[in-house]
Amino acid sequence: GTHDYKWSELFPDSFMKDHTKSASIDEFFSDLGVTDKKSFDALPQQKLEKKIQTETDFKSWRAMNERAAAEMALRQSGLL
């Protein structure tokens, strides 16, 4: 099955502080004009990738998502 997670579940403030120049996912997206799924979907991928590469520890949005999902799984299992 699948489960839809909130941005804050996948990217808690602790993750953002450890891996980005932003204190929260909302702060990270604020200058891109992303406030919800619709605005995220409308965001040009190239603009997102450039921000990821310049303001995070990651080379791509996919890599950031994969790390966030792995850390979320560890948090949910009590290992992190």
C-alpha positions as CSV (number, residue, x, y, z in Angstrom):
1,G,0.0,0.0,0.0
2,T,0.9,3.6,-0.1
3,H,0.6,6.4,2.4
4,D,0.7,10.1,1.8
5,Y,2.9,11.9,4.3
6,K,2.8,15.6,5.1
7,W,6.0,17.6,4.2
8,S,6.6,18.1,7.9
9,E,6.6,14.3,8.5
10,L,9.0,13.6,5.8
11,F,11.2,16.6,6.3
12,P,11.0,17.5,10.0
13,D,12.8,20.6,11.2
14,S,15.7,18.4,12.5
15,F,16.3,17.0,9.1
16,M,16.2,20.4,7.5
17,K,18.6,21.9,10.0
18,D,21.0,19.0,9.5
19,H,21.0,18.9,5.7
20,T,20.0,22.3,4.4
21,K,20.5,26.0,5.0
22,S,16.8,26.2,6.1
23,A,15.2,25.7,9.5
24,S,12.1,24.1,8.1
25,I,10.6,22.7,4.9
26,D,8.3,25.7,4.7
27,E,11.2,28.1,4.9
28,F,13.1,26.1,2.2
29,F,10.2,26.4,-0.2
30,S,9.2,29.9,0.7
31,D,11.3,31.7,-1.9
32,L,10.2,29.3,-4.6
33,G,6.6,30.2,-3.9
34,V,5.7,26.6,-2.9
35,T,2.8,26.6,-0.4
36,D,1.0,23.4,-1.3
37,K,1.0,20.4,-3.7
38,K,-0.4,22.5,-6.6
39,S,2.3,25.1,-6.4
40,F,5.0,22.4,-5.9
41,D,3.7,20.6,-9.0
42,A,3.9,23.9,-11.0
43,L,7.5,24.6,-9.9
44,P,10.0,24.1,-12.8
45,Q,12.1,21.0,-11.9
46,Q,15.3,22.8,-12.9
47,K,14.6,25.6,-10.4
48,L,14.1,23.0,-7.6
49,E,17.2,21.0,-8.5
50,K,19.4,24.2,-8.5
51,K,18.1,25.1,-5.0
52,I,18.8,21.5,-3.8
53,Q,22.3,21.6,-5.2
54,T,23.2,25.0,-3.7
55,E,21.4,24.9,-0.4
56,T,21.5,21.3,0.7
57,D,23.8,18.3,1.2
58,F,22.2,16.6,-1.7
59,K,22.8,16.4,-5.5
60,S,19.1,16.1,-6.4
61,W,15.5,16.2,-5.1
62,R,15.3,12.5,-5.5
63,A,18.4,12.0,-3.3
64,M,17.0,14.3,-0.7
65,N,13.7,12.4,-0.7
66,E,15.4,9.1,-0.4
67,R,17.4,10.2,2.6
68,A,14.4,11.8,4.2
69,A,12.3,8.6,3.7
70,A,15.1,6.4,5.2
71,E,15.4,8.7,8.2
72,M,11.6,8.7,8.7
73,A,11.6,4.9,8.7
74,L,14.3,4.9,11.4
75,R,12.4,7.5,13.4
76,Q,9.2,5.4,13.2
77,S,10.9,2.3,14.2
78,G,12.5,4.0,17.2
79,L,16.1,3.6,15.9
80,L,16.6,7.3,15.3
